[in-house]
């Protein structure tokens, strides 16, 4: 093999592997109390080493799915699954790809953030073979209790609530004279099925404040 033509990314990654060492558990789960390795620990350890060996990384979300789930306590959660390609570049433009799947769950707007944080952490662990054991996902720090999904009862309940919300929104649109197209434009979707329950509730609350359509 011609050493002069060897892409620089290969020896650069090996150099990072040689230097990085062990990453300890710096985080503590808020519910169960166990220790885990946080994304901060990984990034804080890798950043100076990657700079030294002139490696940088860019993410690209290849696929994303989002759905709503209900906990045993009846709380609605947003569940996000992202398939992401992380591309590690060397200074000559050569690169290697790491395609990983990250999952995140949150009651607000952080589900995708958590999914991406987990995906990047595991991309780094596996690309640089970071010495560790008993890996824990970052979202475990705030993992809500989730209900069982194999009975079908939860899904049926979710479907019924969604249908009621759609019917209620439809009635409000008829009352005010607005069309579904305005709803799609507001929430940047192209059909009713892509509206989440949170978006449906938000839209209903906004339209309720509007006056009735004036019939001439």
Secondary structure, 3 states (H helix, E strand, C coil): CCHHHCCHHHHHHHHHHHHHCCCCCCEECCCCCCEECCHHHHHHHHHHHHHHCCCEEEEEEEEEEEEEEEECCCCEEEEEEEEEEEEEECCCCCEEEEEEEEEEEECCCCHHHHHHHHHHHHHHHHHCCCCCCCCCCHHHHHCCCECCCCCCHHHHHHHHHHHHHHHHHHHHHHHHCCCHHHHHHHHCCCCHHHCCHHHHHHHHHHHHCCCCCCCC
